[in-house]
Amino acid sequence: MASRLKRSAGVRPFAYRQGKSLVHRLPGGLKLLGLFFISALIFISEPPLSAAGKLTAAVLILSGAFTAAIRPWELFRGIRPLLVMLSFVLAFRSVTFNSENLPIFDTEGFLDGLVFAVQILLSFAASALLFCTTTMTELRASLEKAEAVLTYPFVSALRPLKQEWAQNLRAGLERRHLSLGIALMLGFMRKFFEHWENANCAWEARSGRGGINRITVLIPLLTERMIRSAAETAQAIEARGYGEK
């Protein structure tokens, strides 16, 4: 029981970790662009750039983790369900049927599945590094600045117009709804892992067993908690006037 309680007190997947490293001090927008760049490297499909892109992405992720004083394996917290899914994908792609409709091992399919698994794992690690070193406030502020720059020409063009539709459109652009939506989407990724870890620790503290029984119990509970969190967030947003036209 002590080991379970100790583990439950550890760092949750995608949870922010305070620090003063160079990675922590970088602007949130720059780190978000870095995530997009790393993702582009990971999913390059043309050889030999494919292998070089994945290797470069892995080096960048490891460098960022060491700079932020995060052990690389800590970026993979909470990845067990994803590993199960990837195992099924790899097994499915490794089997084909011959002319006699008998199942045989497909080497090419296995290698393709392995590449896909590596891409997903690297993407998970890169995302975890972003969330471990960036607060949601930083991400929201950076997204708002980016949206303000992108919408400035349209807002300027609409400002002289006195028609109601033009004023409503300008007011909508100035409210930064797009950056709010993206920030909420990113925030719910962190919220998902928080609810999952809480439910999983409660299950183990009650001597619950693993396997399919854990999944059948925790998934409905996790779904209910995520719906409740979404409803609470929606109420908070409406209370701040974002639902008004």
ABEGO torsion letter per residue (X at the ends): XAAAAAAAABBBBGBBBBBABAAAABBAAAAAAAAAAAAAAAABABOAAAAAAAAAAAAAAAAAAAAAGBBAAAAABGAAAAAAAAAAAAAAAABBBBAAGBBBBBAAAAAAAAAAAAAAAAAAAAAAAAAAABBAAAAAAAAAAAAAAAAAAAAAAAAABABAAAAAAAAAAAAGAAAAAAAAAAAAAAAAAAAAAAAAAAAAAAGBBBEAAAAAAAAAAAAAAAAAAAAAAAAAAAAAGAABX
